[in-house]
Amino acid sequence: MTAFADTPEPPYYAVIFASERTAEDREGYDRASATMMELAPKQPGFLGIESARNEESGFGITVSYWQSEEAIAAWKAHAKHVIVQRLGRERWYRSFRLRVALVERQRSWTS
Amino acid sequence: MTAFADTPEPPYYAVIFASERTAEDREGYDRASATMMELAPKQPGFLGIESARNEESGFGITVSYWQSEEAIAAWKAHAKHVIVQRLGRERWYRSFRLRVALVERQRSWTS
């Protein structure tokens, strides 16, 4: 299994979520994160997700890819995701930035 | 110092670079990476950079932010960056995906 998202030809949307973790409740975070990684791919318009975190600094980036703004809005409003967003602000994140971007072109390379 | 990029109001561009590292030449990679992180901010149109890698899996995401397509093209063609791109394919990366996207909106949150 690869950590890369196999996205279709652009255009499509990217949600770039950069975050700094607290040191708190690592187990709860890992569980919620796994649940979201399982749930997101089942949503209409989901195209893929890529995620990396530096465990030492707690800084991470997750990029999810979507067919449309509507798909992004529906995922944001998903009941289980809403609960996790609240817990994120209360417990798991010190700070985050979220950017929504329209992917115009892509290329991939493998050795 | 924060790992977040303090980007201006959109629109602006994001270059989303997802990569899988080889286990080779970690020292050379770290040195080149540090040089690029120092050089990129000196380029015209540079707006910021965010980066995270899971050291265990070798999977990482670097997102750099730019004022325009021209700024992205100029950085891609920068002599020192060209050398590092070649070494990346020869030594440091097993695989990568690069996406260019137009950031339409952003929000930030701090506890």
Backbone of each chain as ProteinMPNN parsed JSONL, in Angstrom:
{"seq_chain_A": "MTAFADTPEPPYYAVIFASERTAEDREGYDRASATMMELAPKQPGFLGIESARNEESGFGITVSYWQSEEAIAAWKAHAKHVIVQRLGRERWYRSFRLRVALVERQRSWTS", "coords_chain_A": {"N_chain_A": [[0.831, -1.21, 0.0], [0.491, 2.189, -0.88], [1.301, 5.543, 0.194], [0.523, 7.551, -1.342], [-1.933, 9.544, -3.067], [-4.089, 8.469, -5.573], [-5.002, 10.417, -7.712], [-7.396, 11.668, -10.149], [-7.221, 13.141, -13.484], [-6.586, 16.653, -13.274], [-8.988, 19.414, -13.491], [-9.434, 19.429, -9.883], [-10.264, 19.567, -6.358], [-8.122, 20.485, -3.578], [-7.745, 20.089, -0.111], [-5.77, 21.542, 2.11], [-4.434, 20.806, 5.063], [-2.71, 21.958, 7.662], [-1.158, 21.321, 10.72], [-0.452, 21.687, 14.259], [0.229, 19.502, 16.747], [-0.914, 18.952, 20.109], [0.654, 17.56, 23.068], [-1.075, 16.0, 24.265], [-3.403, 13.28, 24.907], [-2.801, 11.234, 22.986], [-3.586, 8.698, 22.201], [-6.369, 8.875, 21.866], [-6.438, 10.685, 19.779], [-5.125, 9.235, 17.731], [-6.949, 7.187, 17.343], [-9.256, 8.568, 16.512], [-8.243, 9.736, 14.212], [-7.697, 7.489, 12.629], [-10.3, 6.556, 12.277], [-11.397, 8.674, 10.795], [-9.821, 8.533, 8.502], [-10.812, 6.255, 7.462], [-13.443, 6.808, 7.06], [-13.616, 9.101, 5.403], [-12.93, 8.292, 2.691], [-15.301, 7.107, 1.958], [-17.059, 9.054, 1.347], [-19.116, 10.999, -0.911], [-17.571, 12.193, -3.846], [-14.994, 12.116, -2.868], [-11.502, 11.911, -3.516], [-8.972, 11.191, -2.711], [-6.278, 10.936, -0.228], [-3.499, 12.285, 1.52], [-0.962, 12.128, 3.962], [1.261, 13.307, 6.479], [3.315, 13.403, 9.352], [5.622, 14.97, 11.498], [6.82, 13.351, 14.087], [8.364, 14.183, 16.181], [8.337, 17.062, 16.324], [5.64, 17.466, 16.213], [4.353, 18.664, 14.149], [2.242, 18.526, 11.352], [0.974, 17.623, 8.067], [-1.942, 17.212, 6.236], [-3.383, 16.364, 3.242], [-6.339, 16.372, 1.564], [-8.239, 15.249, -1.24], [-10.73, 16.319, -3.521], [-13.73, 16.18, -5.536], [-15.302, 18.463, -5.838], [-16.376, 21.681, -4.545], [-18.754, 21.308, -3.214], [-18.592, 18.683, -2.333], [-16.526, 18.965, -0.475], [-17.76, 20.657, 1.387], [-19.835, 18.994, 2.281], [-18.447, 16.928, 3.543], [-17.206, 18.379, 5.569], [-19.44, 18.929, 7.092], [-20.275, 16.482, 7.949], [-21.652, 14.398, 10.433], [-20.04, 12.77, 12.258], [-17.549, 13.735, 11.666], [-17.785, 16.371, 12.434], [-17.862, 16.172, 15.232], [-15.273, 15.239, 15.704], [-13.825, 17.402, 14.741], [-14.411, 19.295, 16.707], [-13.297, 18.113, 19.0], [-10.686, 18.147, 18.147], [-10.038, 20.898, 18.278], [-10.415, 21.268, 21.006], [-8.671, 19.481, 22.278], [-6.536, 18.221, 20.719], [-5.137, 19.809, 18.889], [-2.823, 22.451, 18.785], [-2.738, 24.483, 17.103], [-3.879, 25.324, 13.823], [-3.875, 25.516, 10.167], [-5.953, 25.902, 7.42], [-6.398, 25.369, 4.045], [-8.087, 25.83, 1.002], [-7.844, 24.701, -2.233], [-7.671, 24.849, -5.801], [-6.665, 22.311, -7.788], [-4.595, 22.46, -10.551], [-2.723, 21.249, -12.202], [-0.736, 18.23, -12.395], [1.997, 15.997, -11.694], [3.682, 12.866, -11.719], [6.263, 10.766, -10.454], [8.269, 7.893, -10.515], [10.91, 5.876, -9.382]], "CA_chain_A": [[0.0, 0.0, 0.0], [1.244, 3.435, -0.967], [0.732, 6.682, 0.914], [0.14, 8.546, -2.348], [-3.31, 9.543, -3.544], [-4.178, 8.296, -7.028], [-6.016, 11.375, -8.155], [-7.653, 11.711, -11.589], [-6.741, 14.357, -14.153], [-7.168, 17.913, -12.801], [-9.068, 20.064, -12.177], [-10.162, 18.928, -8.703], [-9.894, 20.397, -5.212], [-7.275, 20.001, -2.486], [-7.851, 20.746, 1.191], [-4.451, 21.434, 2.737], [-4.628, 21.01, 6.504], [-1.441, 21.926, 8.39], [-1.52, 21.403, 12.134], [0.525, 21.405, 15.294], [-0.4, 18.697, 17.776], [-0.516, 19.027, 21.515], [1.211, 16.261, 23.486], [-2.193, 15.348, 24.972], [-4.387, 12.323, 24.408], [-2.304, 10.684, 21.729], [-4.37, 7.514, 21.857], [-7.663, 9.341, 21.354], [-6.175, 11.28, 18.477], [-4.821, 8.175, 16.767], [-8.187, 6.458, 17.084], [-10.121, 9.443, 15.709], [-7.582, 9.894, 12.919], [-7.919, 6.247, 11.878], [-11.724, 6.535, 11.912], [-11.609, 9.65, 9.718], [-9.152, 8.014, 7.298], [-11.658, 5.183, 6.969], [-14.748, 7.397, 6.726], [-13.49, 10.068, 4.301], [-13.011, 7.655, 1.361], [-16.669, 6.666, 1.65], [-17.888, 10.225, 1.048], [-19.252, 11.343, -2.336], [-16.625, 13.186, -4.344], [-13.646, 11.923, -2.321], [-10.567, 11.443, -4.539], [-7.738, 10.653, -2.143], [-5.754, 11.656, 0.936], [-2.075, 12.08, 1.806], [-0.747, 12.658, 5.299], [2.587, 13.106, 7.072], [3.552, 14.193, 10.558], [6.896, 14.834, 12.178], [6.415, 12.974, 15.453], [9.169, 14.928, 17.143], [7.871, 18.442, 16.482], [4.174, 17.495, 16.286], [3.812, 19.385, 12.994], [1.803, 17.608, 10.31], [0.198, 18.11, 6.921], [-2.833, 16.253, 5.583], [-4.042, 16.932, 2.069], [-7.386, 15.511, 1.002], [-8.586, 15.676, -2.603], [-12.181, 16.252, -3.694], [-14.242, 16.52, -6.858], [-16.007, 19.752, -5.906], [-16.609, 22.451, -3.315], [-19.916, 20.703, -2.549], [-18.084, 17.487, -1.646], [-15.769, 19.458, 0.686], [-18.74, 21.176, 2.351], [-20.577, 17.859, 2.853], [-17.535, 16.235, 4.472], [-17.051, 19.258, 6.732], [-20.69, 18.909, 7.871], [-20.576, 15.097, 8.345], [-21.849, 14.388, 11.896], [-18.878, 12.23, 12.986], [-16.419, 14.632, 11.416], [-18.022, 17.578, 13.246], [-17.447, 15.841, 16.599], [-13.813, 15.155, 15.7], [-13.321, 18.782, 14.592], [-14.532, 19.949, 18.017], [-12.271, 17.51, 19.864], [-9.405, 18.653, 17.641], [-9.797, 22.224, 18.851], [-10.387, 21.192, 22.477], [-7.632, 18.608, 22.849], [-5.425, 17.652, 19.962], [-4.358, 20.775, 18.112], [-2.431, 23.719, 19.355], [-2.931, 25.474, 16.052], [-3.918, 24.768, 12.464], [-4.211, 26.323, 8.988], [-6.666, 25.12, 6.42], [-6.472, 26.07, 2.765], [-8.802, 25.129, -0.06], [-7.168, 25.085, -3.478], [-8.053, 24.152, -7.031], [-5.486, 21.716, -8.432], [-4.633, 22.748, -11.981], [-1.911, 20.26, -12.929], [-0.012, 17.299, -11.531], [2.82, 14.997, -12.348], [4.2, 11.905, -10.761], [7.529, 10.163, -10.846], [8.675, 6.736, -9.711], [12.244, 5.423, -9.815]], "C_chain_A": [[0.864, 1.258, 0.0], [0.536, 4.545, -0.199], [0.293, 7.777, -0.055], [-1.334, 8.416, -2.709], [-3.299, 9.413, -5.066], [-5.302, 9.157, -7.576], [-6.193, 11.331, -9.672], [-7.015, 12.962, -12.207], [-7.371, 15.611, -13.522], [-8.107, 18.494, -13.87], [-9.856, 19.264, -11.139], [-9.661, 19.767, -7.525], [-8.956, 19.691, -4.233], [-7.609, 20.789, -1.225], [-6.539, 20.478, 1.916], [-4.601, 21.797, 4.21], [-3.282, 20.842, 7.206], [-1.752, 22.128, 9.862], [-0.35, 21.117, 13.05], [-0.212, 20.695, 16.419], [-0.003, 19.151, 19.164], [0.114, 17.676, 21.859], [0.119, 15.42, 24.149], [-2.876, 14.246, 24.18], [-3.994, 11.728, 23.056], [-3.16, 9.502, 21.251], [-5.717, 7.904, 21.25], [-7.51, 9.94, 19.963], [-5.956, 10.21, 17.414], [-6.086, 7.413, 16.371], [-9.107, 7.279, 16.181], [-9.56, 9.593, 14.298], [-7.825, 8.666, 12.044], [-9.371, 6.164, 11.406], [-11.99, 7.484, 10.747], [-10.986, 9.159, 8.402], [-9.959, 6.875, 6.662], [-12.962, 5.747, 6.42], [-14.66, 8.301, 5.487], [-13.613, 9.412, 2.915], [-14.398, 7.172, 0.976], [-17.576, 7.823, 1.261], [-17.961, 10.48, -0.459], [-18.214, 12.395, -2.721], [-15.224, 13.083, -3.771], [-12.721, 11.36, -3.4], [-9.283, 10.842, -3.969], [-7.271, 11.47, -0.957], [-4.283, 11.29, 1.125], [-1.773, 12.756, 3.136], [0.647, 12.351, 5.802], [2.697, 13.958, 8.321], [4.947, 13.908, 11.081], [6.587, 14.575, 13.655], [7.15, 13.799, 16.505], [8.607, 16.327, 17.405], [6.357, 18.52, 16.649], [3.532, 18.216, 15.113], [3.464, 18.393, 11.881], [1.024, 18.289, 9.204], [-0.646, 16.96, 6.389], [-3.476, 16.966, 4.41], [-5.085, 15.932, 1.589], [-7.846, 16.121, -0.317], [-10.048, 15.363, -2.875], [-12.593, 16.724, -5.078], [-14.758, 17.948, -6.955], [-16.043, 20.425, -4.544], [-17.742, 21.823, -2.511], [-19.469, 19.473, -1.753], [-17.315, 17.886, -0.384], [-16.734, 19.914, 1.782], [-19.492, 20.036, 3.041], [-19.713, 17.101, 3.859], [-17.327, 17.066, 5.733], [-18.253, 19.136, 7.674], [-21.074, 17.496, 8.332], [-20.576, 14.993, 9.88], [-20.619, 13.898, 12.668], [-17.64, 13.116, 12.826], [-16.546, 15.903, 12.261], [-17.571, 17.357, 14.689], [-15.922, 15.844, 16.699], [-13.178, 16.546, 15.535], [-13.339, 19.513, 15.937], [-13.457, 19.424, 18.968], [-10.877, 17.976, 19.448], [-9.059, 19.996, 18.261], [-9.653, 22.174, 20.369], [-9.145, 20.503, 23.024], [-6.365, 18.434, 22.039], [-4.549, 18.659, 19.231], [-4.05, 22.022, 18.918], [-2.812, 24.836, 18.378], [-3.099, 24.759, 14.71], [-4.184, 25.844, 11.416], [-4.894, 25.406, 8.0], [-6.81, 25.957, 5.155], [-7.22, 25.209, 1.757], [-8.272, 25.642, -1.395], [-7.65, 24.238, -4.65], [-6.795, 23.629, -7.724], [-5.616, 21.869, -9.94], [-3.824, 21.745, -12.796], [-1.157, 19.397, -11.927], [0.949, 16.478, -12.367], [3.35, 14.051, -11.274], [5.446, 11.271, -11.336], [7.818, 8.985, -9.924], [9.984, 6.205, -10.277], [12.169, 4.033, -10.426]], "O_chain_A": [[1.823, 1.38, 0.761], [-0.673, 4.489, 0.026], [-0.242, 8.805, 0.361], [-1.908, 7.328, -2.663], [-2.595, 10.148, -5.758], [-6.399, 8.678, -7.863], [-5.257, 10.997, -10.399], [-6.352, 13.737, -11.518], [-8.575, 15.624, -13.262], [-8.026, 18.104, -15.034], [-10.795, 18.535, -11.459], [-8.747, 20.578, -7.676], [-8.992, 18.47, -4.082], [-7.741, 22.013, -1.267], [-6.235, 19.344, 2.287], [-4.861, 22.95, 4.555], [-2.774, 19.728, 7.33], [-2.529, 23.015, 10.215], [0.599, 20.419, 12.694], [-1.169, 21.231, 16.977], [1.095, 19.666, 19.376], [0.109, 16.757, 21.04], [0.353, 14.278, 24.544], [-2.921, 14.276, 22.95], [-4.781, 11.73, 22.109], [-3.415, 9.339, 20.058], [-6.147, 7.333, 20.248], [-8.346, 9.728, 19.085], [-6.534, 10.274, 16.329], [-6.265, 7.044, 15.21], [-9.667, 6.764, 15.214], [-10.303, 9.578, 13.316], [-8.124, 8.793, 10.856], [-9.642, 5.754, 10.277], [-12.724, 7.142, 9.82], [-11.556, 9.35, 7.327], [-9.806, 6.575, 5.478], [-13.514, 5.236, 5.445], [-15.538, 8.262, 4.625], [-14.328, 9.927, 2.056], [-14.652, 6.862, -0.188], [-18.729, 7.611, 0.887], [-17.008, 10.216, -1.191], [-18.01, 13.37, -1.998], [-14.349, 13.868, -4.136], [-13.101, 10.437, -4.121], [-8.59, 10.082, -4.646], [-7.788, 12.557, -0.697], [-3.878, 10.146, 0.919], [-2.279, 13.845, 3.405], [1.163, 11.256, 5.578], [2.231, 15.097, 8.35], [5.398, 12.763, 11.107], [6.148, 15.472, 14.375], [6.619, 14.073, 17.581], [8.424, 16.728, 18.555], [5.838, 19.511, 17.161], [2.312, 18.369, 15.071], [4.272, 17.54, 11.514], [0.487, 19.382, 9.379], [-0.136, 15.871, 6.124], [-4.048, 18.045, 4.566], [-4.762, 14.794, 1.25], [-7.843, 17.34, -0.491], [-10.549, 14.296, -2.517], [-11.921, 17.541, -5.708], [-14.671, 18.577, -8.01], [-15.77, 19.799, -3.52], [-17.703, 21.803, -1.281], [-19.922, 19.257, -0.63], [-17.432, 17.231, 0.652], [-16.548, 19.596, 2.957], [-19.756, 20.102, 4.241], [-20.2, 16.682, 4.909], [-17.276, 16.523, 6.836], [-18.109, 19.228, 8.893], [-22.077, 17.323, 9.025], [-19.637, 15.436, 10.542], [-20.201, 14.542, 13.63], [-16.808, 13.226, 13.726], [-15.549, 16.444, 12.74], [-16.973, 18.243, 15.299], [-15.351, 16.378, 17.65], [-12.131, 16.831, 16.116], [-12.411, 20.252, 16.267], [-12.791, 20.199, 19.654], [-10.0, 18.174, 20.289], [-7.935, 20.213, 18.714], [-8.878, 22.93, 20.953], [-8.625, 20.871, 24.077], [-5.258, 18.487, 22.576], [-3.371, 18.406, 18.981], [-4.897, 22.564, 19.627], [-3.154, 25.953, 18.766], [-2.514, 23.698, 14.497], [-4.654, 26.937, 11.733], [-4.463, 24.275, 7.775], [-7.278, 27.095, 5.189], [-7.003, 24.0, 1.678], [-8.251, 26.845, -1.654], [-7.989, 23.064, -4.496], [-5.963, 24.409, -8.189], [-6.614, 21.462, -10.534], [-4.177, 21.425, -13.931], [-0.964, 19.777, -10.772], [0.757, 16.285, -13.568], [3.447, 14.396, -10.096], [5.651, 11.245, -12.55], [7.634, 9.069, -8.71], [10.151, 6.097, -11.492], [13.189, 3.488, -10.847]]}, "seq_chain_B": "MTAFADTPEPPYYAVIFASERTAEDREGYDRASATMMELAPKQPGFLGIESARNEESGFGITVSYWQSEEAIAAWKAHAKHVIVQRLGRERWYRSFRLRVALVERQRSWTS", "coords_chain_B": {"N_chain_B": [[9.78, 30.068, 16.733], [7.554, 29.198, 14.178], [6.16, 26.416, 12.34], [4.351, 26.96, 10.496], [3.194, 28.552, 7.488], [2.994, 31.967, 6.914], [0.865, 33.072, 5.054], [-0.415, 35.478, 2.654], [-3.64, 37.06, 1.988], [-5.659, 34.945, -0.055], [-6.187, 35.107, -3.679], [-3.459, 32.793, -4.277], [-0.674, 30.683, -5.215], [-0.186, 27.145, -4.555], [2.303, 24.677, -4.262], [2.169, 21.384, -4.056], [4.039, 18.926, -2.805], [4.451, 15.636, -2.601], [6.256, 12.939, -1.283], [8.225, 9.918, -1.304], [10.827, 8.803, 0.531], [14.026, 7.283, -0.136], [16.139, 5.015, 1.735], [18.632, 5.822, 1.521], [21.617, 7.877, 1.766], [21.069, 9.859, 3.773], [22.243, 12.008, 5.05], [23.209, 13.672, 2.998], [20.79, 14.32, 1.825], [19.51, 15.731, 3.916], [21.177, 17.931, 4.111], [20.925, 19.131, 1.566], [18.208, 19.646, 1.624], [18.033, 21.507, 3.72], [19.501, 23.603, 2.559], [17.824, 24.248, 0.395], [15.562, 25.087, 1.788], [16.515, 27.409, 2.759], [17.139, 28.833, 0.55], [14.827, 29.046, -1.065], [13.03, 30.968, 0.197], [14.246, 33.311, -0.591], [13.575, 33.778, -3.161], [11.892, 35.57, -5.816], [8.468, 36.254, -5.345], [7.999, 34.218, -3.553], [6.043, 32.892, -0.908], [5.819, 31.3, 1.336], [6.454, 28.226, 3.223], [5.68, 24.873, 4.121], [6.313, 21.858, 5.834], [6.414, 18.352, 6.388], [7.446, 15.174, 7.567], [7.055, 11.702, 7.93], [9.209, 9.97, 9.719], [9.527, 7.279, 10.057], [8.092, 5.861, 8.009], [9.051, 7.2, 5.822], [7.537, 8.786, 4.231], [6.604, 11.975, 3.04], [5.349, 15.384, 3.038], [5.632, 18.429, 1.39], [4.646, 21.707, 1.196], [4.82, 24.473, -0.783], [4.335, 27.99, -1.116], [3.313, 30.44, -3.464], [3.352, 33.534, -5.323], [2.64, 33.536, -8.023], [2.327, 31.708, -11.158], [4.567, 32.217, -12.667], [6.525, 32.73, -10.753], [6.727, 30.181, -9.63], [7.697, 28.747, -11.836], [10.18, 29.999, -12.191], [11.545, 29.316, -9.851], [11.615, 26.554, -10.138], [13.427, 26.413, -12.224], [15.746, 27.391, -11.165], [19.245, 27.341, -10.83], [20.656, 25.956, -8.687], [18.569, 24.581, -7.566], [17.808, 22.944, -9.639], [19.928, 21.123, -9.769], [19.559, 19.829, -7.315], [17.045, 18.721, -7.751], [17.685, 16.78, -9.649], [19.438, 15.126, -8.18], [17.597, 14.304, -6.321], [15.932, 12.592, -7.815], [17.819, 10.69, -8.526], [18.873, 9.682, -6.129], [17.451, 10.219, -3.637], [14.655, 10.035, -3.625], [12.081, 7.623, -3.837], [9.769, 7.818, -5.094], [7.529, 10.363, -6.256], [4.863, 12.852, -6.097], [3.666, 15.719, -7.652], [1.781, 18.587, -7.339], [0.163, 21.427, -8.642], [-1.626, 24.099, -7.431], [-4.315, 26.449, -7.151], [-4.808, 28.491, -4.5], [-7.795, 29.252, -2.946], [-9.184, 29.97, -0.662], [-8.617, 30.448, 2.885], [-8.181, 29.522, 6.327], [-7.299, 30.094, 9.733], [-6.471, 28.778, 12.934], [-5.895, 29.074, 16.397], [-5.253, 27.798, 19.589]], "CA_chain_B": [[9.554, 29.905, 15.288], [6.484, 28.27, 13.853], [6.33, 25.669, 11.096], [3.288, 27.406, 9.603], [3.496, 29.633, 6.55], [2.116, 33.126, 7.071], [0.509, 33.476, 3.694], [-1.338, 36.615, 2.538], [-4.984, 36.717, 1.516], [-5.732, 34.344, -1.388], [-5.579, 33.931, -4.3], [-2.035, 32.586, -4.526], [-0.468, 29.292, -5.623], [0.453, 26.148, -3.689], [2.921, 23.521, -4.893], [2.052, 20.287, -3.092], [5.032, 17.922, -3.19], [4.409, 14.457, -1.734], [7.378, 12.105, -1.703], [8.65, 8.791, -0.494], [12.275, 8.786, 0.571], [14.786, 6.052, -0.008], [16.874, 5.018, 3.007], [19.996, 6.222, 1.149], [22.228, 9.205, 1.778], [20.248, 10.74, 4.594], [22.997, 13.22, 5.357], [23.2, 14.5, 1.79], [19.428, 14.822, 1.684], [19.257, 16.743, 4.949], [21.961, 19.118, 3.771], [20.289, 19.748, 0.394], [16.916, 20.136, 2.071], [18.285, 22.733, 4.488], [19.913, 24.637, 1.602], [16.632, 24.668, -0.359], [14.68, 25.819, 2.712], [17.126, 28.711, 2.961], [17.194, 29.508, -0.755], [13.471, 29.307, -1.577], [12.466, 32.239, 0.677], [14.898, 34.462, -1.228], [13.123, 33.888, -4.545], [10.767, 36.487, -6.049], [7.145, 35.642, -5.343], [7.862, 33.202, -2.511], [5.144, 33.327, 0.163], [5.94, 30.488, 2.544], [6.647, 26.789, 3.004], [5.33, 24.003, 5.251], [6.872, 20.559, 5.516], [6.334, 17.316, 7.421], [7.76, 13.827, 7.09], [7.026, 10.606, 8.871], [10.56, 9.399, 9.595], [9.429, 5.82, 10.035], [7.674, 5.375, 6.689], [9.757, 7.934, 4.78], [6.585, 9.569, 3.427], [6.572, 13.365, 3.462], [4.645, 16.378, 2.222], [6.108, 19.805, 1.484], [3.815, 22.623, 0.418], [5.375, 25.826, -0.863], [3.314, 28.944, -1.561], [3.898, 31.381, -4.427], [2.467, 34.58, -5.83], [2.229, 33.368, -9.415], [2.889, 30.611, -11.945], [5.9, 32.653, -13.101], [7.415, 32.525, -9.604], [6.932, 28.73, -9.533], [8.559, 28.355, -12.963], [11.531, 30.525, -11.957], [12.149, 28.494, -8.782], [11.892, 25.236, -10.747], [14.565, 26.552, -13.133], [16.9, 27.922, -10.43], [20.375, 26.426, -11.069], [20.92, 25.069, -7.541], [17.39, 23.739, -7.382], [17.846, 21.948, -10.717], [20.871, 20.086, -9.33], [18.924, 19.088, -6.229], [15.974, 17.919, -8.348], [18.315, 15.622, -10.284], [19.891, 14.239, -7.099], [16.383, 13.738, -5.731], [15.506, 11.436, -8.617], [18.878, 9.675, -8.558], [19.266, 9.121, -4.831], [16.711, 10.425, -2.39], [13.229, 9.712, -3.69], [11.634, 6.419, -4.501], [8.59, 8.199, -5.849], [6.901, 11.605, -5.792], [3.751, 13.472, -6.82], [3.717, 17.166, -7.532], [0.535, 19.209, -7.79], [0.125, 22.881, -8.565], [-3.018, 24.437, -7.134], [-4.616, 27.844, -6.837], [-5.49, 28.587, -3.203], [-8.95, 30.152, -3.075], [-9.53, 30.501, 0.665], [-7.833, 29.876, 3.983], [-8.479, 30.0, 7.675], [-6.35, 29.589, 10.713], [-7.007, 28.666, 14.293], [-4.9, 28.834, 17.446], [-5.923, 27.614, 20.886]], "C_chain_B": [[8.48, 28.855, 15.03], [6.763, 27.58, 12.526], [5.266, 26.071, 10.084], [3.772, 28.51, 8.679], [2.49, 30.762, 6.762], [1.777, 33.713, 5.712], [-0.46, 34.662, 3.712], [-2.734, 36.138, 2.144], [-4.918, 36.029, 0.15], [-6.36, 35.332, -2.38], [-4.05, 33.979, -4.37], [-1.869, 31.098, -4.848], [0.173, 28.423, -4.538], [1.07, 25.066, -4.573], [2.967, 22.422, -3.831], [2.97, 19.167, -3.569], [4.998, 16.784, -2.176], [5.484, 13.496, -2.206], [7.638, 10.959, -0.746], [10.16, 8.711, -0.599], [12.827, 7.375, 0.433], [15.471, 6.091, 1.36], [18.296, 5.53, 2.794], [20.348, 7.661, 1.501], [21.405, 10.226, 2.564], [20.936, 12.085, 4.853], [22.981, 14.201, 4.179], [21.832, 15.122, 1.579], [19.158, 15.949, 2.671], [19.975, 18.059, 4.628], [21.303, 19.871, 2.608], [18.945, 20.374, 0.788], [17.061, 21.456, 2.832], [18.669, 23.888, 3.561], [18.703, 25.161, 0.826], [15.685, 25.497, 0.517], [15.21, 27.229, 2.996], [17.029, 29.547, 1.678], [15.789, 29.913, -1.252], [12.909, 30.656, -1.105], [13.1, 33.484, 0.063], [14.409, 34.682, -2.654], [11.962, 34.873, -4.673], [9.454, 35.723, -6.042], [6.96, 34.53, -4.329], [6.987, 33.729, -1.379], [5.27, 32.516, 1.447], [6.12, 29.024, 2.202], [6.299, 26.033, 4.286], [5.771, 22.593, 4.883], [6.749, 19.602, 6.688], [6.709, 15.985, 6.812], [7.648, 12.842, 8.234], [8.345, 9.847, 8.725], [10.52, 7.884, 9.461], [9.128, 5.291, 8.634], [8.453, 6.036, 5.557], [8.84, 8.77, 3.894], [6.493, 11.0, 3.957], [5.792, 14.249, 2.51], [5.284, 17.738, 2.473], [5.197, 20.651, 0.614], [4.498, 23.985, 0.409], [4.331, 26.724, -1.523], [3.966, 30.068, -2.354], [2.859, 32.35, -4.95], [1.875, 34.26, -7.197], [2.852, 32.116, -10.025], [4.316, 30.953, -12.377], [6.922, 32.421, -11.986], [7.729, 31.04, -9.436], [7.908, 28.256, -10.613], [10.006, 28.802, -12.739], [12.254, 29.699, -10.888], [12.5, 27.101, -9.316], [13.172, 25.276, -11.577], [15.827, 27.091, -12.456], [18.044, 26.893, -10.466], [20.617, 25.454, -9.916], [19.762, 24.107, -7.287], [17.357, 22.623, -8.438], [18.769, 20.786, -10.348], [20.227, 19.188, -8.272], [17.771, 18.217, -6.753], [16.539, 16.642, -8.981], [18.776, 14.612, -9.231], [18.703, 13.566, -6.418], [15.94, 12.49, -6.476], [16.546, 10.315, -8.578], [19.065, 8.944, -7.235], [18.186, 9.088, -3.757], [15.259, 10.01, -2.429], [12.99, 8.4, -4.414], [10.528, 6.795, -5.483], [8.118, 9.576, -5.374], [5.713, 11.991, -6.647], [3.854, 14.965, -6.594], [2.44, 17.757, -8.118], [0.627, 20.713, -7.632], [-1.339, 23.303, -8.459], [-3.164, 25.904, -6.792], [-5.41, 27.892, -5.533], [-6.579, 29.652, -3.293], [-9.356, 30.749, -1.739], [-8.718, 29.803, 1.732], [-8.433, 30.338, 5.303], [-7.475, 29.404, 8.634], [-6.994, 29.606, 12.079], [-5.867, 28.392, 15.257], [-5.621, 28.769, 18.782], [-5.561, 28.744, 21.841]], "O_chain_B": [[8.506, 27.764, 15.6], [7.508, 28.093, 11.691], [5.267, 25.591, 8.951], [4.644, 29.301, 9.037], [1.281, 30.531, 6.787], [2.341, 34.723, 5.29], [-1.228, 34.833, 4.659], [-2.965, 34.939, 1.987], [-4.184, 36.49, -0.724], [-6.999, 36.297, -1.961], [-3.441, 35.041, -4.503], [-2.833, 30.338, -4.759], [0.961, 28.898, -3.72], [0.439, 24.595, -5.519], [3.7, 22.516, -2.846], [2.72, 18.538, -4.597], [5.453, 16.934, -1.042], [5.614, 13.26, -3.407], [7.321, 11.019, 0.442], [10.707, 8.568, -1.692], [12.187, 6.401, 0.828], [15.387, 7.097, 2.064], [19.07, 5.66, 3.742], [19.488, 8.541, 1.529], [21.093, 11.31, 2.071], [20.301, 13.14, 4.872], [22.766, 15.401, 4.355], [21.716, 16.289, 1.206], [18.637, 17.0, 2.296], [19.442, 19.147, 4.847], [21.144, 21.09, 2.658], [18.597, 21.47, 0.35], [16.302, 22.399, 2.609], [18.218, 25.017, 3.752], [18.567, 26.367, 0.622], [15.088, 26.472, 0.059], [14.466, 28.117, 3.413], [16.864, 30.766, 1.708], [15.608, 31.003, -1.794], [12.368, 31.41, -1.913], [12.559, 34.583, 0.18], [14.787, 35.665, -3.291], [11.146, 35.003, -3.759], [9.341, 34.665, -6.662], [5.878, 33.949, -4.246], [7.155, 34.865, -0.935], [4.878, 32.977, 2.52], [5.963, 28.619, 1.05], [6.585, 26.494, 5.391], [5.616, 22.178, 3.734], [6.953, 19.986, 7.84], [6.339, 15.69, 5.676], [8.083, 13.108, 9.355], [8.567, 9.165, 7.725], [11.385, 7.286, 8.821], [9.81, 4.397, 8.133], [8.512, 5.497, 4.452], [9.291, 9.387, 2.929], [6.327, 11.22, 5.157], [5.598, 13.918, 1.34], [5.457, 18.151, 3.619], [4.997, 20.352, -0.563], [4.726, 24.581, 1.462], [3.551, 26.284, -2.368], [5.021, 30.583, -1.982], [1.667, 32.049, -5.017], [0.75, 34.658, -7.501], [3.789, 31.541, -9.47], [5.174, 30.072, -12.443], [8.04, 31.973, -12.239], [8.865, 30.677, -9.134], [8.82, 27.474, -10.346], [10.943, 28.071, -13.06], [13.446, 29.42, -11.019], [13.548, 26.545, -8.986], [13.915, 24.295, -11.629], [16.864, 27.231, -13.104], [17.834, 25.717, -10.169], [20.768, 24.253, -10.144], [19.958, 22.972, -6.852], [16.931, 21.503, -8.157], [18.444, 19.622, -10.58], [20.333, 17.963, -8.323], [17.55, 17.111, -6.26], [15.952, 15.566, -8.866], [18.543, 13.41, -9.36], [18.785, 12.413, -5.993], [15.616, 11.468, -5.871], [16.195, 9.135, -8.595], [19.372, 7.753, -7.206], [18.013, 8.09, -3.058], [14.681, 9.669, -1.397], [13.597, 8.105, -5.443], [10.37, 6.187, -6.542], [8.294, 9.915, -4.204], [5.566, 11.524, -7.777], [4.101, 15.42, -5.477], [2.07, 17.461, -9.254], [1.108, 21.214, -6.616], [-2.175, 22.922, -9.279], [-2.265, 26.522, -6.222], [-6.537, 27.4, -5.462], [-6.322, 30.797, -3.664], [-9.816, 31.889, -1.675], [-8.195, 28.709, 1.519], [-9.088, 31.376, 5.392], [-6.884, 28.354, 8.38], [-7.938, 30.352, 12.338], [-4.982, 27.584, 14.976], [-6.495, 29.588, 19.068], [-6.027, 28.764, 22.98]]}, "name": "protein", "num_of_chains": 2, "seq": "MTAFADTPEPPYYAVIFASERTAEDREGYDRASATMMELAPKQPGFLGIESARNEESGFGITVSYWQSEEAIAAWKAHAKHVIVQRLGRERWYRSFRLRVALVERQRSWTSMTAFADTPEPPYYAVIFASERTAEDREGYDRASATMMELAPKQPGFLGIESARNEESGFGITVSYWQSEEAIAAWKAHAKHVIVQRLGRERWYRSFRLRVALVERQRSWTS"}
